[in-house]
């Protein structure tokens, strides 16, 4: 029996937009459609971005400048802070987000 996944971003169970995808060894390329909606992208500055951010181009997201988390834990976006960094799980694993992009945050 599978457990229902709760999406904190959209406040619903089994959210199709944020359902976990198969982990990938490299960043999705091309347009934002290749990125899972729930992914968090970590810039070298420590700023976190969401797919669709106008500050970055999907084709530019690659190590060593970026790291990313394709399937973050629920609430990871809201917890981002210097006291609660989000470490990249793919790309540049040395990247850790400590703040949120204001434009991305405004969409949440």
C-alpha positions as CSV (number, residue, x, y, z in Angstrom):
1,X,0.0,0.0,0.0
2,X,1.5,3.3,-1.0
3,X,1.3,6.4,1.2
4,X,-0.3,9.5,-0.1
5,X,2.3,12.3,-0.6
6,X,1.2,15.8,0.7
7,X,2.3,18.8,-1.3
8,X,2.9,21.8,1.0
9,X,3.3,24.1,-2.0
10,X,-0.2,23.4,-3.3
11,X,-1.7,22.2,-0.1
12,X,-3.1,18.9,-1.5
13,X,-2.4,15.2,-1.5
14,X,-0.8,13.5,-4.5
15,X,-0.2,16.8,-6.4
16,X,0.4,15.9,-10.0
17,X,2.5,19.1,-10.5
18,X,4.9,18.2,-7.7
19,X,4.9,14.4,-7.8
20,X,8.5,13.1,-7.4
21,X,10.1,12.2,-10.7
22,X,12.9,9.7,-11.3
23,X,16.2,11.1,-10.1
24,X,18.5,12.2,-12.9
25,X,22.2,12.3,-13.0
26,X,22.4,15.7,-14.7
27,X,20.2,18.8,-15.0
28,X,17.3,18.7,-17.3
29,X,18.2,20.7,-20.4
30,X,16.2,22.9,-22.8
31,X,13.2,24.8,-21.5
32,X,11.6,24.8,-18.1
33,X,9.2,22.0,-19.0
34,X,11.9,19.4,-18.5
35,X,12.3,20.5,-14.8
36,X,10.1,19.0,-12.1
37,X,7.9,21.8,-10.7
38,X,9.1,21.1,-7.1
39,X,12.8,21.3,-8.0
40,X,15.0,23.9,-6.3
41,X,18.0,25.3,-8.1
42,X,21.0,26.5,-6.1
43,X,23.2,29.3,-7.5
44,X,26.8,29.8,-6.5
45,X,25.7,32.9,-4.5
46,X,23.6,30.6,-2.2
47,X,20.4,31.9,-3.6
48,X,17.7,29.3,-4.4
49,X,15.5,29.6,-7.5
50,X,12.5,27.6,-8.8
51,X,11.9,26.4,-12.3
52,X,10.5,29.2,-14.4
53,X,12.6,31.9,-12.8
54,X,13.3,34.8,-15.2
55,X,16.8,35.4,-13.6
56,X,18.2,32.2,-15.0
57,X,18.2,30.2,-18.3
58,X,17.6,26.5,-18.0
59,X,20.3,25.6,-20.5
60,X,22.9,27.5,-18.3
61,X,22.1,25.4,-15.2
62,X,25.0,23.0,-14.8
63,X,27.9,22.4,-12.5
64,X,30.1,23.9,-11.2
65,X,28.0,27.1,-11.1
66,X,24.8,25.5,-10.0
67,X,23.6,22.6,-7.9
68,X,20.0,21.5,-7.6
69,X,17.5,19.3,-5.8
70,X,15.0,17.7,-8.1
71,X,12.8,16.2,-5.3
72,X,13.2,18.4,-2.2
73,X,11.5,17.4,1.1
74,X,8.2,19.0,1.8
75,X,8.6,22.5,3.1
76,X,12.2,22.8,2.0
77,X,11.6,26.1,0.2
78,X,10.0,27.8,3.2
79,X,12.8,26.5,5.6
80,X,15.6,28.1,3.5
81,X,17.7,30.3,5.8
82,X,21.3,30.6,6.9
83,X,20.3,28.5,9.9
84,X,18.7,25.9,7.6
85,X,20.6,25.6,4.4
86,X,19.5,23.4,1.5
87,X,22.4,21.4,0.2
88,X,22.4,20.4,-3.5
89,X,21.9,16.7,-4.2
90,X,23.0,17.0,-7.9
91,X,25.2,19.2,-10.0
92,X,27.7,20.9,-7.8
93,X,27.2,19.2,-4.4
94,X,29.2,21.9,-2.6
95,X,26.3,24.4,-3.3
96,X,24.0,25.2,-0.4
97,X,21.1,27.6,-0.6
98,X,20.6,30.0,2.3
99,X,18.1,32.4,0.8
100,X,15.3,32.5,-1.7
101,X,15.0,34.4,-5.0
102,X,12.4,37.2,-4.2
103,X,10.8,36.7,-7.6
104,X,10.4,33.0,-7.2
105,X,9.2,33.5,-3.6
106,X,6.5,35.8,-4.8
107,X,5.0,33.0,-6.8
108,X,4.6,30.8,-3.8
